[in-house]
Each structure stands twice: as structure tokens, then as C-alpha cells.
Amino acid sequence: LHKVDVARLIKVLKDLVAAGNSVLVIEHDYDMLAAADYLVEMGPGPAEQGGKVIFAGSPSLLVKADTPWGRIFRGI
């Protein structure tokens, strides 16, 4: 999706949560991940190398994690 569309989608998802709904999204977009309340990162690698939970928590905790997305969130 285009950045404008991602922003619109984030607003819709936040509205759904505010109305008392639970929302589960499988995503790789940084902005979508940063807007989440809770993240689950699977790994440690892609395809056959993955399948294990390597992080679970808030985006603010992901910044401290030594995982692929943790490093992306820190800008490394």
C-alpha cells in the first residue's frame, strides 16, 4: 500500500479497537508495526529457518530486542 493508504488503514484499525474490537494483522510495514499495541516477531530467519516466537511485546520494547525488527526499529 501507499503511505497515505497505510495511514488510513491504521486509523480504521485504531477506530475498531477503540470500539472494543480485537484486531490481528500480519504485516511487514514499519509504520503499521510502530502503530501496534502488541507485536509478535517470528524467526529467527525466513521460511524453514523460522517458526519460533523470537519477540513478543510492545514496539517500545522491540527497540531493545536483539532481533531483525528490533535492529530495524533502532535504525541499525
Beta strands, then each sheet from edge to edge (+ up, - down):
strand 1: 39-43
strand 2: 52-57
sheet 1: 1+ 2-
end
